[in-house]
Amino acid sequence: MSQATEPKDPKRRHGVVALALVAFVAGMVGLSFASVPLYRLFCQATGYGGLPQRADTGADRVLDRTIRIRFDGNVDGALPWTFAPVQQTMDVKIGETALAFFKATNRAAVPVTGQAIFNVAPELAGRYFTKIQCFCFTQQTLQPGQSVEMPVTFFVDPKIVDDEDTQNISEITLSYTFYRSDQGPGVAAAPEGNKSGS
């Protein structure tokens, strides 16, 4: 009858298990940090979640059909700013390049930096709502009491009328929420040409 063998070097076996667990945890942490930028890239490519597209130039054609754009501005409670659209709505032709403005004011006694996140509703319209230039692409720093008008240049892609899920959309809401950014000095400031008195 053979005797049961003792495990060979149990300390080594425990070390291997511990190392595997540390590698697993490190991998999961790495994936959690990568998930946000990867999700954002996916949304930008597909318009999923109402995330608008980006382009360097306007549409290649303009349709003889208008669509109403509504504008919405919000501020997170940690950011001591006021922020709102200059115009509440705008009727634009599909494919036409349009320019809208939002106004932000820093109510704090110190410079404050913010970053806007954005989306459109209905979500299906996100793949056709395209921005050429936007204050939301970079962080914005406002000096104490400073007010600025922040522009966004956009168009609605004419392909929206070829998609049976979106061809009957008559109104799109472009919404921004500004959050405080704590990355300190050296961030992009609001353009000098858009400054106005508070």
C-alpha positions in Angstrom: 0.0 0.0 0.0 1.5 3.3 -1.0 1.7 6.3 1.3 0.2 9.7 0.5 2.8 12.0 -0.7 3.3 15.4 0.9 2.9 18.4 -1.4 6.2 19.6 -2.7 7.2 23.1 -1.3 3.9 24.5 -0.2 5.4 28.0 0.2 6.3 28.0 -3.5 2.8 26.9 -4.4 1.3 29.7 -2.3 3.6 32.2 -3.9 2.5 31.3 -7.4 -1.1 31.6 -6.4 -0.5 35.0 -4.8 1.4 36.2 -7.9 -1.4 35.0 -10.1 -4.0 36.8 -8.0 -1.9 40.1 -8.0 -1.6 39.8 -11.8 -5.4 39.3 -12.2 -6.2 42.3 -10.0 -3.7 44.5 -11.8 -5.2 43.4 -15.1 -8.7 44.2 -13.9 -7.6 47.6 -12.7 -5.9 48.3 -16.0 -9.1 47.3 -17.9 -11.2 49.6 -15.7 -9.0 52.6 -16.6 -9.0 51.6 -20.3 -12.8 51.0 -20.4 -13.7 54.7 -20.3 -11.6 55.8 -23.2 -12.4 52.7 -25.2 -16.2 53.2 -24.6 -15.8 56.9 -25.6 -14.1 55.8 -28.9 -16.8 53.3 -29.5 -19.5 56.0 -28.9 -17.7 58.5 -31.2 -17.5 56.0 -34.0 -21.0 54.8 -33.7 -23.0 57.6 -32.2 -24.1 55.2 -29.5 -25.4 56.8 -26.3 -26.2 60.0 -28.1 -22.6 61.0 -28.5 -22.2 63.3 -31.5 -19.7 62.7 -34.3 -16.7 64.9 -35.2 -15.6 66.2 -38.6 -13.0 68.7 -40.0 -15.4 70.1 -42.7 -19.1 70.5 -43.3 -21.4 68.2 -45.1 -21.1 67.6 -48.8 -24.8 68.6 -49.5 -27.6 70.6 -47.9 -31.1 69.3 -48.1 -34.2 71.5 -48.5 -35.5 70.2 -45.1 -35.1 71.9 -41.7 -34.6 70.3 -38.3 -35.0 72.1 -35.0 -32.0 72.0 -32.6 -32.7 72.6 -28.9 -29.8 73.6 -26.6 -29.4 72.7 -23.0 -26.7 73.7 -20.5 -26.1 72.3 -17.0 -23.4 72.7 -14.3 -22.2 70.1 -11.8 -22.6 71.4 -8.2 -18.8 71.4 -7.6 -18.2 73.9 -10.3 -19.0 77.5 -9.3 -20.1 78.6 -12.7 -23.3 79.6 -14.4 -23.7 78.1 -17.9 -26.5 78.3 -20.4 -27.2 78.5 -24.1 -27.4 82.0 -25.7 -30.2 80.7 -27.9 -32.7 78.1 -26.8 -33.5 76.7 -30.3 -32.3 77.0 -33.9 -33.9 75.8 -37.1 -31.2 74.6 -39.6 -31.3 72.9 -42.9 -30.1 69.3 -42.8 -26.4 69.4 -44.0 -26.1 73.2 -43.3 -23.2 74.3 -41.1 -24.5 76.2 -38.1 -22.9 78.2 -35.2 -24.4 78.4 -31.7 -23.1 79.9 -28.5 -23.2 79.1 -24.8 -22.3 81.6 -22.1 -20.3 80.7 -19.0 -19.5 82.8 -16.0 -17.1 82.0 -13.1 -18.8 83.1 -9.9 -15.7 82.2 -7.8 -13.0 84.6 -6.5 -10.3 82.3 -8.0 -9.6 80.9 -11.5 -11.5 77.7 -12.1 -11.1 75.1 -14.8 -14.0 73.1 -16.2 -14.6 70.5 -18.8 -17.9 69.9 -20.6 -19.4 66.6 -21.5 -22.1 66.4 -24.1 -24.7 64.2 -25.8 -27.7 64.5 -28.0 -31.3 63.3 -27.8 -32.8 61.2 -29.2 -29.8 58.9 -28.9 -30.3 57.6 -32.4 -29.6 61.0 -33.8 -26.1 61.0 -32.2 -24.6 59.2 -35.3 -25.7 62.1 -37.5 -25.2 65.1 -35.3 -21.6 66.2 -36.2 -19.4 68.8 -34.6 -16.7 70.7 -36.5 -15.5 72.9 -33.6 -16.5 72.9 -30.0 -15.5 74.4 -26.6 -16.1 70.9 -25.3 -13.1 69.5 -27.0 -10.7 71.1 -24.5 -10.8 72.2 -20.9 -11.8 75.8 -20.2 -10.3 78.1 -17.6 -12.2 81.2 -16.4 -10.7 83.9 -14.3 -12.6 85.3 -11.2 -15.9 86.9 -12.4 -15.0 86.3 -16.1 -17.8 85.6 -18.6 -17.3 84.1 -22.0 -19.4 83.0 -25.0 -18.3 79.6 -26.1 -19.0 78.6 -29.7 -20.0 75.2 -31.2 -20.0 74.7 -35.0 -22.1 71.7 -36.2 -24.3 70.2 -38.8 -26.8 67.4 -39.1 -25.5 64.8 -41.6 -28.0 64.4 -44.5 -27.7 60.6 -44.1 -30.2 61.0 -41.2 -33.0 61.0 -43.8 -31.8 57.7 -45.3 -32.0 55.8 -42.0 -35.5 54.5 -41.4 -34.9 54.8 -37.6 -34.1 58.5 -37.8 -35.7 59.8 -41.0 -38.7 61.2 -39.2 -36.8 63.0 -36.4 -37.8 66.7 -36.5 -36.0 67.9 -33.3 -32.6 67.2 -31.7 -31.5 68.4 -28.3 -27.8 69.2 -27.8 -27.0 69.0 -24.1 -23.8 70.0 -22.2 -22.9 69.5 -18.5 -19.8 71.3 -17.2 -17.7 69.6 -14.5 -14.9 71.0 -12.4 -11.4 69.9 -13.6 -8.6 69.8 -11.0 -5.7 69.4 -13.4 -4.3 72.7 -12.4 -2.5 75.3 -14.5 -1.5 74.9 -18.1 -4.9 73.8 -19.3 -6.6 75.4 -22.3 -8.1 78.8 -21.6 -11.2 80.2 -23.2 -10.4 82.0 -26.5 -9.4 85.6 -26.0 -11.8 86.8 -28.8 -14.8 85.4 -26.9 -14.3 87.3 -23.6 -16.8 89.8 -22.5 -17.3 91.6 -19.2 -19.2 89.9 -16.4 
